[in-house]
Every structure is written in structure tokens, then in C-alpha cells.
Amino acid sequence: MARYADSLEAAARERLPEEVYRYFAQGAGDGVSAAEAEAAWGRLRFLPSVLNDVSIVDVSTTLLGAAFASPFALAPSTLQRAAHPDGELAMADAAARTGTLLVVSSNAGTPFEVVGATGVTWWLQMYVTADRALTSPVVDRAVAAGARAVVLTVDTPVVGSKRPGQRSVWDAVDPSWLRVNFPDGEVGAGKAPDLGPQDVAWLAERWQLPVVVKGVLRPDDARRCVDAGAAAVWVSNHGGRQLDRTVATADALPGVADSVRGDVEVYVDGGVRRGSDALAAGALGARAVLLGRPALYALADDGADGVVRLLDELRVELVEGVRLAGFGAFDGLPRSLVQRWSGAGPQL
Ligand SMILES: Cc1cc2nc3c(=O)[nH]c(=O)nc-3n(C[C@H](O)[C@H](O)[C@H](O)COP(=O)(O)O)c2cc1C
């Protein structure tokens, strides 16, 4: 049977207005990083282990102490209500139904209370504002609605430039699809261009929640996050939507994982499209793999049911991958499971 995941981009393209599809799909600049992400996972090769009992395979995991059915999780994205009328609510419903972690953007078009009421385990992704006072009510509201962690996105001092299309997505967007969790009048609050380690410490201390730093590619930055009090580091180049020609996350992950040496959890996103990508990510040190565009396309295709189908398919693929690789669990996969196929890229 054909993979559902393989059909999704074409299905979303068919269903969505051209400018919305383009907004979801495109990368920044020449689109080099956006185009390379998936292929970077595909360059990795496995060295499976044999003569092991794999009758039982467990891909469940814990992230910051909470239990989930698999390491696949839903990355934050803006304009989910442009993908489907139910937007973030449908994502939350799908996550709750499958035991999946949901990360909700501070740009969300659905009140945090509506997300929280689904019973999902969710984290807030925050674009901290230039005026820090405008960030506080948003985090307060998320925490009151049950957010269990704050994800600080650090790769977006400004939004990376994209090639213009025929029509701008912003002309097609209903204002109620964006930033509804900001108090009135503050929706124009600009992103902070001066984020520093002190912001990680501020979020952690003020709200007493774990802080995850999203958008880390360099080993030395990962260490700075740990020193600033981060509970986890999220390897991401924002789906290739910020600085173009950043390295692929599949290539950046091992260096970051080595740098934090198990002191904090490590997650990764960017081009993750199949169970084998998660298998490789786990061996290279990631505890979670997050889905951006595939989840948006599944949402566009069939709302919460589409997202559930995608997550179920990927989990089943991962179970098969872990079993064929000769291991009994996703947690604890060794680095030696993966080797690079060609001489390209840094040595693992
Ligand atoms: C349409 C779109 C909107 C996004 N909005 C946000 C956002 O609001 N906050 C954020 O931290 N990342 C955002 N991202 C980045 C994703 O969280 C994630 O890093 C990226 O999409 C992963 O790559 P993938 O799309 O190849 O899975 C967005 C990505 C897309 C495609």
C-alpha cells in the first residue's frame, strides 16, 4: 500500500489556495536548505546488529519526564487555521488521540485554553518580543492553560526573506488566524533581535518550567544553552526558512549531541519524513523528532484524522526499523548503528 506521507504534499497543494501552499512549502533565499533537508537523512546508512531478540520493540519515550507513544512530535507552525478551519484544535486533538507531544506556536490562531481542553500534553513555542513585557502575558496564559514547557525559538531575530509569489499569503489571511493569545493591541509586537542566555534563564526562573531552545546548530551554542539553564536543545534550521544554506540538521545533530554529552535532552526537526529518519536521528542522539510541513499537509488533507493517520504510519515504520536494526527500543540506540554513505559531510 502506498505511504500516506508520500501523498500529502500533492494533496495539500490541491486543496489549498496557491499562496497558502506556497507559504507552507517555501524556504528562505534560494531554498537550498529547505531542499536539502530530506536528502541529508537519506544519505545516512545503517549497520544493523543481528542475533538479538527483537520479539518486543518499544518506541515509546519520555520527553522532559512526560510519557509519549513515540519520539515523533508536532512542531509549531504559524497559520494552521489556513491549513484547516480547526487549525491548532485539530492538531491538539490528533496529538491527544495518539499520545503525541504538541508544540503550539505563539503565533497560534486558537486560544490556548481550547488547546489545553483537549487533554493533550503540550508546550508553548515562544517568539520572545523585543519588549519583554509583551511576552509575559502570553506565557502566563499558556501556563494557565496547561503548557508544560516553553520552547524559545532563537533562530528568528527577523523573519528570513522569501521569494514573493503572485499573491502574498498575508492578503489571504483572516486576522483571527494569527496571534490570538496576545492581549489586544500587542499583536504587532516585534521579535527580539537581542536574545541572549539571560532570556533562557529569565523564562526558566520566572515560570519555573523547563525551557527548550529551538534553532541550535552549533555545538558551542548547545553548550551555552546548557550553561544558561536549558532543559533541552532542539536542532533546527527552521525548515530552511531562516538563513539559507545553513547545514542540514541531520549533519548538525551529532555535533550538538556530543557537545551536551547527555546533560540535557536533544531533539531534531527538518526533513523528517519516514520511520528510518527517526531511527537515524535516535542513533545520532535525538530523543524526539518533530514534524513541520508533513503535519501541516496532513491537517490540510483531512484535519485531525489526517494527522492521526500520519503519526500512526510513522510510528509503525519506526517499530519495523528498530526491529530490523536489531534493537528492542528506540531509547538507547547506539551511534554505531549509523554511518555516512559517502565521504561527504563531517565524520560521525
Ligand atoms: C509554515 C511554517 C510555519 C512555521 N512557523 C513556526 C513558528 O511559528 N514557530 C517556530 O518556532 N517554528 C515555525 N516553523 C518551523 C517548524 O517548527 C520546524 O522547525 C520546521 O518546519 C521543520 O522542518 P520540516 O517542515 O521539514 O518538518 C514553521 C514552519 C513552517 C513550514
The ligand as an SDF file (V2000), in Angstrom:
LIG
                    3D

 31 33  0  0  0  0  0  0  0  0999 V2000
    4.5440   27.1760    7.5060 C   0  0  0  0  0  0  0  0  0  0  0  0
    5.5080   27.0670    8.6540 C   0  0  0  0  0  0  0  0  0  0  0  0
    5.3440   27.8740    9.7710 C   0  0  0  0  0  0  0  0  0  0  0  0
    6.2310   27.7900   10.8390 C   0  0  0  0  0  0  0  0  0  0  0  0
    6.0050   28.5470   11.9570 N   0  0  0  0  0  0  0  0  0  0  0  0
    6.8350   28.4050   13.0280 C   0  0  0  0  0  0  0  0  0  0  0  0
    6.5680   29.1000   14.2420 C   0  0  0  0  0  0  0  0  0  0  0  0
    5.5680   29.8060   14.3670 O   0  0  0  0  0  0  0  0  0  0  0  0
    7.4550   28.9530   15.2510 N   0  0  0  0  0  0  0  0  0  0  0  0
    8.5740   28.1690   15.1430 C   0  0  0  0  0  0  0  0  0  0  0  0
    9.3610   28.0790   16.0910 O   0  0  0  0  0  0  0  0  0  0  0  0
    8.8160   27.4530   14.0290 N   0  0  0  0  0  0  0  0  0  0  0  0
    7.9700   27.5440   12.9830 C   0  0  0  0  0  0  0  0  0  0  0  0
    8.2150   26.8050   11.8610 N   0  0  0  0  0  0  0  0  0  0  0  0
    9.3470   25.8580   11.8280 C   0  0  0  0  0  0  0  0  0  0  0  0
    8.9200   24.4670   12.3160 C   0  0  0  0  0  0  0  0  0  0  0  0
    8.6350   24.4760   13.6940 O   0  0  0  0  0  0  0  0  0  0  0  0
   10.0070   23.4250   12.0550 C   0  0  0  0  0  0  0  0  0  0  0  0
   11.2200   23.8780   12.6130 O   0  0  0  0  0  0  0  0  0  0  0  0
   10.2410   23.0620   10.5860 C   0  0  0  0  0  0  0  0  0  0  0  0
    9.0470   23.1820    9.8350 O   0  0  0  0  0  0  0  0  0  0  0  0
   10.7550   21.6340   10.4860 C   0  0  0  0  0  0  0  0  0  0  0  0
   11.0340   21.2760    9.1730 O   0  0  0  0  0  0  0  0  0  0  0  0
   10.0340   20.4160    8.2500 P   0  0  0  0  0  0  0  0  0  0  0  0
    8.9580   21.3420    7.8070 O   0  0  0  0  0  0  0  0  0  0  0  0
   10.9150   19.9570    7.1520 O   0  0  0  0  0  0  0  0  0  0  0  0
    9.4850   19.2570    9.0690 O   0  0  0  0  0  0  0  0  0  0  0  0
    7.3200   26.8830   10.7810 C   0  0  0  0  0  0  0  0  0  0  0  0
    7.4740   26.0610    9.6520 C   0  0  0  0  0  0  0  0  0  0  0  0
    6.5790   26.1390    8.6130 C   0  0  0  0  0  0  0  0  0  0  0  0
    6.7500   25.2060    7.4380 C   0  0  0  0  0  0  0  0  0  0  0  0
  1  2  1  0
  2  3  1  0
  2 30  2  0
  3  4  2  0
  4  5  1  0
  4 28  1  0
  5  6  2  0
  6  7  1  0
  6 13  1  0
  7  8  2  0
  7  9  1  0
  9 10  1  0
 10 11  2  0
 10 12  1  0
 12 13  2  0
 13 14  1  0
 14 15  1  0
 14 28  1  0
 15 16  1  0
 16 17  1  0
 16 18  1  0
 18 19  1  0
 18 20  1  0
 20 21  1  0
 20 22  1  0
 22 23  1  0
 23 24  1  0
 24 25  2  0
 24 26  1  0
 24 27  1  0
 28 29  2  0
 29 30  1  0
 30 31  1  0
M  END
$$$$
